[in-house]
């Protein structure tokens, strides 16, 4: 993504590799607030020693109020 590859292409490649969802579809499905909250909690609980700290892109989505599919009105 940081190199200009479209999110949908990355998701499609992951799905073609056998994953049920690509990483961005998963974030949309779970909601940025869930992904950020969980990754932040794990990072805090491990004093920053987790190999999966909160990604800055997820934090920006969270801060911008982009919550994803999980909180959209049905």
Secondary structure by P-SEA (a helix, b strand, c coil): ccccccaaaaaaaaaaacccccaaaaaaaacaaaaaaaaaaaaaaacccccccccaaaaaaaaacccccccccc
